Amino acid sequence: MNAGNASAPKIFILWGFSNHPWLEMPLFIIVLIAYVCTLVGNISIIVVSRVDPHLDSPMYFFLSNLSFLDLCFTTTTIPQLLLNLWGPDKTVTYGGCVTQFYLFLFLGATECILLAVMSLDRYIAICKPLRYPSIMHQQLCILLVAMAWLSGLVNSLLQSSLTVQLPFCGNSKIDDFLCEVPVMIKMSCVDTTFNLAMLSIVATFYTLVPLSLILVSYGFIVATVLRIRSSEGKKKAFNTCGSHVIVVSLFYGPVISMYVQPSATNSQDKNKLMSLFYSLVTPMLNPFIYTLRNKDMKGAMRRLLVSLFHRGREQT
């Protein structure tokens, strides 16, 4: 820790998209709209899941946790990006930078585990429907979510603490729009082979292991669904699981490319786009994916809007 602090500049420059100044204002507008949509969509899911008694089930408990996680995940980076795109000031303090990559790793790893937990929930609901209420009881759901958050914290403390100790030898320009561990490692002026190896090993565990569990769960789910005689039952099961499969695909692809192979020869512009994708695009799309493909969620949204409309009329 002392070595990192002694050689670290007090202020970092987030270079972001400064190589393309003509792109900054259009990108500011796009990112702002996407961020507002992310806030509205995820807050709506949290509120509806909490107030509608029809959604009192483990599936929507996990979904509301995913929405809260996405809110935190995108808020860790996007406000800073909007500030950088808006004006000439591209700076972030050393403390702000460290806080950002601690939180970014914490929330990202938590989401990896939470997506695996959600696939387990779907496996039990479809493959063992009669035992589902007794297996997925409230205490177990809370325990699984707590385990996801705790494992994310452990990952962050390990990787971020190793990164913070690296000497930067006065390097203050970060060729990215956020302080992310792979980029910070590349900025160091010493041999970072150990850091890259640890990042790859831990990232492999937090991505490929949960992803393997997800694939195994859905292998059993597909086998079970294909045995269902009713075409309506098959359609309902596939619609329920299809949303989760889409979310998993959107999240894991860019994350694996950035963290499991941090030394890969991707261009920095490509890395920026991948970072933007899983820090903004995926959290924005998640609410739409779940609501547009889920009749229960659409019905709950409709009931909430009707209730709010009637309250507004009664007050006026």
VONU-126695 format. One record per residue (C-alpha): x, y, z; residue number from 1. Coordinates in Angstrom, 2 decimals. Last residue first. Layout:
        xx        yy        zz   num
         X         Y         Z   NUM
...
***
This chain:
        xx        yy        zz   num
    -57.10     16.50     -7.95   316
    -56.11     14.03     -5.24   315
    -58.59     11.43     -6.53   314
    -57.26     11.80    -10.08   313
    -53.67     11.25     -8.95   312
    -54.66      8.23     -6.91   311
    -56.45      6.77     -9.96   310
    -53.36      7.26    -12.14   309
    -51.03      5.75     -9.55   308
    -53.23      2.66     -9.30   307
    -53.43      2.34    -13.09   306
    -49.64      2.63    -13.34   305
    -49.13     -0.01    -10.63   304
    -51.61     -2.40    -12.23   303
    -49.93     -2.04    -15.63   302
    -46.48     -2.63    -14.17   301
    -47.76     -5.74    -12.36   300
    -49.30     -7.06    -15.60   299
    -46.06     -6.45    -17.49   298
    -44.12     -8.26    -14.75   297
    -46.49    -11.23    -14.79   296
    -46.45    -11.40    -18.60   295
    -42.66    -11.56    -18.80   294
    -40.84    -11.10    -22.10   293
    -41.14     -7.31    -22.35   292
    -40.53     -6.84    -18.62   291
    -37.39     -8.97    -18.28   290
    -35.66     -7.78    -21.44   289
    -36.66     -4.16    -20.84   288
    -35.33     -4.21    -17.27   287
    -32.02     -5.82    -18.38   286
    -31.39     -3.51    -21.34   285
    -30.14     -0.51    -19.35   284
    -27.90     -2.60    -17.06   283
    -26.44     -4.27    -20.21   282
    -25.83     -1.00    -22.09   281
    -24.21      0.90    -19.22   280
    -21.30     -0.82    -17.45   279
    -21.27     -3.95    -19.63   278
    -21.30     -2.08    -22.94   277
    -19.22      0.91    -21.90   276
    -16.43     -1.43    -20.83   275
    -16.69     -3.27    -24.16   274
    -16.55      0.04    -26.05   273
    -13.53      1.16    -24.07   272
    -11.78     -2.15    -24.71   271
    -12.38     -1.74    -28.45   270
    -10.88      1.74    -28.36   269
     -7.90      0.32    -26.45   268
     -7.22     -2.16    -29.23   267
     -7.37     -5.78    -28.14   266
     -4.02     -7.54    -27.90   265
     -4.88     -9.82    -25.02   264
     -3.14     -9.08    -21.73   263
     -6.36     -8.91    -19.71   262
     -7.55    -12.34    -20.92   261
    -10.01    -13.40    -18.19   260
    -10.75     -9.77    -17.34   259
    -11.61     -7.83    -20.49   258
    -12.74    -10.58    -22.90   257
    -14.53    -12.47    -20.14   256
    -16.40     -9.31    -19.11   255
    -17.40     -8.48    -22.70   254
    -19.08    -11.90    -23.23   253
    -20.46    -12.40    -19.70   252
    -22.98     -9.57    -19.55   251
    -24.89     -9.74    -22.82   250
    -24.99    -13.54    -22.82   249
    -26.20    -13.74    -19.22   248
    -28.94    -11.18    -19.90   247
    -30.13    -13.11    -22.96   246
    -30.19    -16.40    -21.02   245
    -32.16    -14.77    -18.18   244
    -34.83    -13.50    -20.54   243
    -35.10    -16.88    -22.25   242
    -35.75    -18.68    -18.97   241
    -39.28    -17.38    -18.44   240
    -40.05    -17.40    -22.16   239
    -38.81    -21.00    -22.46   238
    -41.00    -22.15    -19.58   237
    -44.09    -20.34    -20.88   236
    -43.63    -21.70    -24.40   235
    -43.14    -25.27    -23.17   234
    -46.26    -25.06    -21.02   233
    -48.29    -23.70    -23.93   232
    -47.03    -26.53    -26.14   231
    -48.29    -29.02    -23.54   230
    -46.43    -32.31    -23.63   229
    -43.53    -31.25    -21.40   228
    -40.58    -33.59    -22.04   227
    -38.73    -30.90    -24.01   226
    -39.00    -28.64    -20.96   225
    -37.13    -31.11    -18.75   224
    -34.21    -31.54    -21.17   223
    -34.05    -27.78    -21.68   222
    -33.99    -27.20    -17.91   221
    -31.27    -29.82    -17.33   220
    -29.03    -28.12    -19.91   219
    -30.07    -24.77    -18.49   218
    -28.65    -25.67    -15.10   217
    -25.43    -27.02    -16.67   216
    -24.99    -23.81    -18.67   215
    -25.58    -21.63    -15.59   214
    -23.14    -23.69    -13.51   213
    -20.54    -23.32    -16.26   212
    -21.14    -19.55    -16.34   211
    -20.70    -19.39    -12.56   210
    -17.33    -21.21    -12.88   209
    -16.25    -19.32    -16.04   208
    -16.81    -15.83    -14.67   207
    -15.74    -15.56    -11.03   206
    -13.17    -18.36    -11.26   205
    -11.69    -17.10    -14.52   204
    -11.56    -13.59    -13.08   203
     -9.57    -14.92    -10.11   202
     -7.05    -16.66    -12.36   201
     -6.79    -13.84    -14.93   200
     -6.39    -11.13    -12.30   199
     -3.84    -13.22    -10.42   198
     -1.83    -13.76    -13.62   197
     -2.03    -10.08    -14.57   196
     -0.91     -9.02    -11.09   195
      1.97    -11.52    -11.08   194
      3.18    -10.44    -14.53   193
      3.04     -6.77    -13.56   192
      6.74     -5.94    -13.93   191
      7.13     -2.32    -12.92   190
      6.09      1.06    -14.42   189
      2.37      0.61    -13.79   188
     -0.11      1.96    -16.33   187
     -0.97     -1.51    -17.69   186
     -2.17     -2.54    -14.22   185
     -4.47      0.50    -14.07   184
     -6.06     -0.48    -17.40   183
     -6.75     -4.05    -16.23   182
     -8.12     -2.72    -12.88   181
    -10.60     -0.20    -14.25   180
    -10.55      3.51    -13.48   179
    -13.11      4.82    -15.95   178
    -13.27      6.60    -19.31   177
    -10.12      4.94    -20.65   176
     -6.56      5.83    -21.60   175
     -5.63      6.72    -18.03   174
     -3.07      9.54    -17.96   173
     -1.38     10.03    -14.58   172
      1.92      8.19    -14.87   171
      4.11      9.63    -12.09   170
      5.98      6.43    -11.38   169
      2.76      4.37    -11.26   168
      3.89      2.10     -8.42   167
      1.60     -0.91     -7.84   166
      0.22     -1.30     -4.31   165
     -3.27     -0.17     -5.32   164
     -3.48     -2.99     -7.86   163
     -2.92     -5.76     -5.31   162
     -5.51     -4.22     -2.99   161
     -7.96     -3.94     -5.88   160
     -7.68     -7.61     -6.77   159
     -8.05     -9.08     -3.28   158
    -10.50     -6.61     -1.74   157
    -12.65     -6.67     -4.86   156
    -12.85    -10.45     -5.00   155
    -13.77    -10.68     -1.32   154
    -16.49     -8.04     -1.80   153
    -17.98     -9.94     -4.73   152
    -18.04    -13.12     -2.64   151
    -19.90    -11.26      0.11   150
    -22.52     -9.88     -2.29   149
    -23.19    -13.29     -3.85   148
    -23.27    -15.05     -0.46   147
    -25.77    -12.47      0.84   146
    -27.99    -13.20     -2.17   145
    -27.79    -16.95     -1.53   144
    -28.50    -16.52      2.20   143
    -31.51    -14.27      1.54   142
    -32.94    -16.85     -0.85   141
    -32.24    -19.66      1.63   140
    -34.05    -17.83      4.43   139
    -37.06    -17.08      2.22   138
    -37.68    -20.65      1.10   137
    -36.40    -21.98     -2.20   136
    -36.42    -25.66     -1.23   135
    -39.89    -25.94      0.32   134
    -41.60    -23.81     -2.33   133
    -39.78    -25.60     -5.21   132
    -40.44    -29.18     -4.09   131
    -43.40    -29.71     -6.42   130
    -41.74    -27.76     -9.25   129
    -38.50    -29.79     -9.31   128
    -37.18    -29.35    -12.88   127
    -38.88    -26.04    -13.68   126
    -38.69    -24.11    -10.39   125
    -35.47    -25.86     -9.27   124
    -33.67    -24.99    -12.50   123
    -35.05    -21.43    -12.53   122
    -33.70    -20.80     -9.01   121
    -30.33    -22.26     -9.96   120
    -30.23    -19.90    -12.97   119
    -30.90    -16.97    -10.64   118
    -28.03    -18.05     -8.37   117
    -25.70    -18.14    -11.39   116
    -26.76    -14.59    -12.32   115
    -26.09    -13.55     -8.71   114
    -22.54    -14.95     -8.83   113
    -21.53    -12.93    -11.89   112
    -23.41     -9.89    -10.57   111
    -21.40     -9.96     -7.35   110
    -18.16    -10.07     -9.35   109
    -19.16     -6.91    -11.22   108
    -20.35     -5.11     -8.09   107
    -17.12     -5.62     -6.14   106
    -14.87     -5.07     -9.16   105
    -16.54     -1.76     -9.97   104
    -16.67     -0.73     -6.32   103
    -12.91     -1.15     -5.78   102
    -12.22      0.32     -9.25   101
    -14.21      3.45     -8.45   100
    -12.94      3.95     -4.92    99
     -9.34      3.85     -6.20    98
    -10.13      6.45     -8.87    97
    -11.93      8.72     -6.42    96
     -9.04      8.51     -3.98    95
     -6.54      9.36     -6.73    94
     -8.69     12.30     -7.77    93
    -10.43     12.35    -11.16    92
     -9.61     14.64    -14.05    91
    -11.13     15.06    -17.51    90
    -12.03     18.76    -17.21    89
    -12.73     20.04    -20.75    88
    -16.49     19.78    -20.42    87
    -19.55     17.57    -20.95    86
    -17.84     14.28    -21.86    85
    -15.83     14.18    -18.64    84
    -18.83     15.00    -16.48    83
    -20.93     12.36    -18.27    82
    -18.20      9.75    -17.74    81
    -18.05     10.55    -14.01    80
    -21.85     10.12    -13.78    79
    -21.54      6.81    -15.72    78
    -18.98      4.98    -13.58    77
    -20.24      3.89    -10.15    76
    -23.82      4.78    -11.09    75
    -23.82      1.91    -13.62    74
    -22.95     -0.74    -11.05    73
    -25.13      0.68     -8.27    72
    -28.24      0.66    -10.45    71
    -27.30     -2.73    -11.89    70
    -27.03     -4.18     -8.38    69
    -30.45     -2.78     -7.46    68
    -31.89     -4.35    -10.62    67
    -30.20     -7.69     -9.87    66
    -31.61     -7.59     -6.32    65
    -35.07     -6.91     -7.75    64
    -34.64     -9.92    -10.05    63
    -33.56    -12.16     -7.17    62
    -36.70    -11.29     -5.20    61
    -38.68    -11.59     -8.42    60
    -37.66    -15.21     -8.90    59
    -37.96    -15.99     -5.18    58
    -41.69    -15.16     -5.20    57
    -43.95    -12.32     -4.08    56
    -44.66    -11.00     -7.56    55
    -48.46    -11.28     -7.31    54
    -48.29     -9.28     -4.06    53
    -47.23     -6.16     -6.02    52
    -45.41     -3.62     -3.82    51
    -41.84     -4.96     -3.66    50
    -41.43     -6.37     -7.16    49
    -43.09     -3.27     -8.61    48
    -40.73     -0.93     -6.76    47
    -37.56     -2.83     -7.68    46
    -38.64     -3.26    -11.31    45
    -39.47      0.45    -11.61    44
    -36.13      1.44    -10.07    43
    -34.40     -0.70    -12.71    42
    -36.24      0.84    -15.66    41
    -36.14      4.46    -14.49    40
    -32.45      4.43    -13.57    39
    -31.36      2.56    -16.71    38
    -33.53      4.78    -18.93    37
    -31.91      7.85    -17.35    36
    -28.47      6.34    -17.98    35
    -29.30      5.54    -21.61    34
    -30.52      9.09    -22.22    33
    -27.38     10.53    -20.62    32
    -25.10      8.12    -22.53    31
    -26.67      9.07    -25.88    30
    -26.52     12.82    -25.17    29
    -22.91     12.65    -23.95    28
    -21.98     10.49    -26.96    27
    -23.28     13.15    -29.32    26
    -21.23     15.75    -27.35    25
    -18.02     13.69    -27.16    24
    -17.81     12.34    -30.72    23
    -16.28     15.44    -32.32    22
    -13.52     15.24    -29.73    21
    -12.35     11.80    -31.01    20
     -9.02     11.20    -29.28    19
    -10.68     12.67    -26.18    18
    -12.88      9.54    -25.90    17
    -11.80      8.63    -22.38    16
     -8.59     10.37    -21.39    15
     -9.38     10.01    -17.71    14
     -6.63     12.18    -16.24    13
     -5.54     11.06    -12.79    12
     -4.97     13.40     -9.84    11
     -2.87     13.01     -6.70    10
     -0.24     11.07     -8.65     9
      0.76      7.65     -7.30     8
      4.40      6.96     -6.45     7
      4.24      7.01     -2.67     6
      0.70      5.67     -2.49     5
      1.52      2.50     -4.40     4
      4.62      1.76     -2.40     3
      2.79      2.42      0.84     2
      0.00      0.00      0.00     1
***
